[in-house]
Amino acid sequence: MFDDTHKLIELCIKREEKAWAEFIRRFSGLVYYSARERLVRNGFRFSEQDIQDIAQNVFVEMWEKSRLSEVRERHKIKAWLSVMSQTRALNYMRKKKERLLGEDELFRIENIVSDNGESDRLELAEELETAIEPFEPREKIILKLNIIHGKTHKEIAEFMKIPINTVSTIISRKKEHLRKLLRREGIWDV
């Protein structure tokens, strides 16, 4: 019934359910393989469930956001699906890592050291948490790992699989931003 891929895509764009079922049957292996291979190449640790979630998310996004209508060259659908799957796989794992690192147990107030005792430590921790709230998730993670957990730029770069220069730049810029904010608030007089 759906011998022509171009015709299949057109029916999917029109939200024909049988066409979608065939599209998923025909291309789910490619989506699954592309996502898995990208994660392997990038050194992510992942489970079978992660790959299934990624593949499902790819198809759900295509349906909900009518992504197939964006494919201009229908004969290149496999390449388009492969790229989309790889991109979504990387985004999924980054978000998963940010969720895991953003949980409260990572940001331990007791790890902050202050010369003036417990009350200053608690106040400083609260101020720090408030100050970094508007930062991007990746920036928050990098700062928490560096300031709270004492991780080096190299350790953070290896852990997050990003260039060390990126880590250093983010830390430098955001620490300067924090210094200005804390001075303005009268918390830090240096």
Long-range contacts (C-beta under 8 A, 24 or more apart in sequence): 2-26, 5-74, 5-75, 5-77, 6-74, 6-75, 9-68, 9-71, 9-74, 9-77, 12-68, 13-66, 13-68, 13-69, 15-63, 20-63, 24-59, 27-77, 27-78, 27-81, 28-55, 28-59, 30-78, 30-81, 30-82, 30-85, 31-55, 31-58, 31-59, 31-81, 31-85, 32-85, 34-81, 34-82, 34-83, 34-85, 34-86, 34-89, 35-85, 35-86, 35-88, 35-89, 36-89, 37-86, 38-85, 38-86, 38-89, 38-90, 39-89, 39-90, 39-93, 42-90, 42-93, 42-161, 43-161, 44-93, 44-161, 46-93, 50-92, 50-93, 50-96, 51-89, 53-92, 54-85, 54-88, 54-89, 54-92, 55-85, 57-88, 57-92, 58-84, 58-85, 58-88, 61-88, 94-138, 97-141, 97-160, 98-137, 98-138, 98-141, 101-141, 101-144, 101-145, 102-137, 102-140, 102-141, 106-144, 106-148, 106-149, 107-144, 107-148, 108-148, 111-148, 111-149, 111-150, 112-148, 123-187, 124-187, 127-182, 127-185, 127-187, 128-178, 131-178, 131-181, 131-182, 132-174, 132-178, 135-174, 138-170, 139-170, 139-174, 142-167, 142-170, 142-171, 142-174, 143-170, 143-171, 143-174, 143-175, 143-178, 146-171, 147-175
